[in-house]
Amino acid sequence: MILTTTPTIEGRNITEYRGVVFGEVITGVNFIKDFAASIRDFVGGRSTTYEDELINARAQAMKEMEDRAYRLGADAVVGIDIDYEVLGERAGMLMVTASGTAVKLG
């Protein structure tokens, strides 16, 4: 399956639009990870703990979106957009949403 942020795929014709597809993931960062990140915050530098959590959440959202497009009989998802949101009382939850248009290619 081709996944792209562009509205078209070079050299390929879109023959049918199957609909908008989404992938959503909400994940929390546990106390241990949060504590390790706070230490990194204090001493400076990148927080690989949060970066890894973000990378995993984004990959899961993309996979979920791709699976939904596959179930619609699509060959590709075009116009992909990824959104991030922090949720919860103490902003302890991360939501990642991937969306795009499932299409058939000629």
C-alpha positions as CSV (number, residue, x, y, z in Angstrom):
1,M,0.0,0.0,0.0
2,I,1.3,3.4,-0.9
3,L,1.0,6.0,1.8
4,T,1.7,9.7,0.9
5,T,1.0,13.2,2.1
6,T,0.6,14.4,-1.5
7,P,-2.8,14.5,-3.1
8,T,-1.6,12.4,-6.1
9,I,0.9,9.7,-6.9
10,E,3.3,10.5,-9.7
11,G,2.8,8.2,-12.7
12,R,-0.3,6.6,-11.3
13,N,-4.0,7.5,-11.9
14,I,-6.5,7.5,-9.1
15,T,-9.5,5.6,-10.5
16,E,-11.8,5.5,-7.4
17,Y,-12.1,7.2,-4.1
18,R,-13.0,4.8,-1.3
19,G,-13.4,7.3,1.5
20,V,-11.6,9.0,4.3
21,V,-9.7,6.7,6.7
22,F,-8.4,7.4,10.2
23,G,-6.0,5.8,12.7
24,E,-6.2,7.0,16.3
25,V,-3.9,6.1,19.2
26,I,-4.1,7.5,22.7
27,T,-1.2,6.5,24.9
28,G,-0.1,7.4,28.4
29,V,3.4,7.9,29.7
30,N,3.9,5.9,32.9
31,F,5.5,7.2,36.1
32,I,8.9,5.7,35.5
33,K,9.2,7.2,32.0
34,D,7.8,10.5,33.3
35,F,10.4,10.6,36.1
36,A,13.3,9.8,33.7
37,A,12.1,12.6,31.3
38,S,11.9,15.1,34.2
39,I,15.6,14.3,35.0
40,R,16.4,15.0,31.4
41,D,14.4,18.2,31.6
42,F,16.5,19.3,34.6
43,V,19.9,18.5,33.0
44,G,19.0,19.4,29.4
45,G,19.1,17.5,26.2
46,R,16.7,15.5,24.2
47,S,14.1,13.2,25.9
48,T,14.4,9.9,24.0
49,T,11.7,8.5,26.4
50,Y,9.1,10.8,25.0
51,E,10.5,10.7,21.5
52,D,10.2,6.9,21.5
53,E,6.6,7.1,22.8
54,L,5.8,9.6,20.0
55,I,7.4,7.5,17.3
56,N,5.5,4.4,18.5
57,A,2.2,6.1,18.7
58,R,2.6,7.6,15.2
59,A,3.6,4.2,13.7
60,Q,0.5,2.6,15.3
61,A,-1.8,5.3,14.0
62,M,-0.4,5.0,10.5
63,K,-0.8,1.2,10.6
64,E,-4.4,1.5,11.8
65,M,-5.2,3.9,9.0
66,E,-3.5,1.6,6.5
67,D,-5.5,-1.4,7.8
68,R,-8.8,0.5,7.4
69,A,-7.9,1.5,3.9
70,Y,-7.0,-2.1,3.0
71,R,-10.4,-3.3,4.3
72,L,-12.0,-0.8,1.9
73,G,-10.1,-2.4,-1.0
74,A,-7.8,0.6,-1.5
75,D,-4.3,0.5,-3.1
76,A,-3.1,3.8,-1.5
77,V,-3.9,6.5,1.0
78,V,-3.3,10.1,-0.3
79,G,-3.3,13.4,1.4
80,I,-2.2,12.0,4.8
81,D,-2.3,14.4,7.7
82,I,-1.0,13.6,11.2
83,D,-2.2,15.5,14.2
84,Y,-0.9,15.4,17.8
85,E,-2.8,16.4,21.0
86,V,-2.0,16.2,24.7
87,L,-4.9,15.1,26.9
88,G,-5.7,14.5,30.5
89,E,-5.7,16.4,33.7
90,R,-2.0,16.6,33.9
91,A,-1.4,16.3,30.2
92,G,-0.3,12.7,30.7
93,M,-1.9,11.3,27.6
94,L,-0.8,11.7,24.0
95,M,-3.2,11.4,21.1
96,V,-2.0,10.8,17.6
97,T,-4.4,10.8,14.7
98,A,-3.5,10.0,11.1
99,S,-6.1,10.6,8.3
100,G,-6.1,10.4,4.6
101,T,-8.2,9.4,1.6
102,A,-8.2,5.7,0.6
103,V,-8.0,5.3,-3.2
104,K,-7.9,2.7,-6.0
105,L,-5.1,3.1,-8.5
106,G,-5.2,2.4,-12.3
